[in-house]
């Protein structure tokens, strides 16, 4: 303090002949660390305050944004239409738009377009219910529309994924599709292919033996097969033919194993596309367009097989026509018995299944004599068949045979 005085008194108290040295205070290291820590905290505090300021500004911007949206949606405008004044807000326009889009969705059969329109309509309704003209949020329809948007958005994603997979099939799958099943929708074929397995067989390899319990339906894509009954060749199978369809063409929904009526073996190196019977029936049940295309392909397959048999006989390729006919008829009866056994396995038969059986009888010309004989071998009486339950009555020989095939004329 005295060093700062400029009065003469400062000279009185100033020591004489004393050499002065400059003294510099060096703080301990722990004080330096403490000072550094305080500076760091101060910097962090400034950074935190800056972040809070930014978030506050962002929150303010969002709040300002929603306020602007609400003002725009709730503001009313007057229009003159046909010399009449129409006072309406943008929120009400979105509400009307939602119902117009719902009506429009009923006019399209394209699932992707339908669901896209539904999502747009539900989104419009969200704005209407949240910014309702009465000034109160309608939470009940708001939440339901959120659910509808979620469901339809999921289905749109699923449809787009399936479409992408169909467009990017393997070259071999594309060849199968274009060569044999081009009548299918490409997406449907992609779904069908996804549940199938491509199997290869060498010349002479057996697909299944006569009397085996087979749970697969196969489709020939390459090579040649032949079917034999007790060693007698009954018909050939070429690319485009189905194997062991078990009445699927007539509407049968048998999902379990079915007893085979003949031995099928490859006569050249061959490939088949095989499906689990249960998987194929399940896919057809949940996809109407695929079911329609599959039944059409199966019906064509039956016709092509019958034509091939006729040409085989007319071309003189059957050495013993009588023996061939006996084995072929026996195969038809055994196939019908296997189908009836599978469809009546639980001891019951529904009216719907009876209709399928009648359709099958009409296609394959199965007469009444064969029908009742096969039922008798399976333990059914005519009365049981009428009631739809095995063991429901005795005898039955005097009952009227109500289920005579309309196509066979009761033969």
Helices and strands as residue ranges (DSSP letters): G 2-4, H 9-12, H 29-74, E 76-81, E 84-89, H 90-105, H 111-130, H 139-167, H 171-180, H 186-194, E 196-201, E 206-208, E 213-214, E 216-222, E 225-229, E 232-237, E 242-243, G 248-250, E 258-259, E 263-266, E 270-276, H 277-285, H 288-314, H 321-343, H 351-364, H 368-377, H 382-387
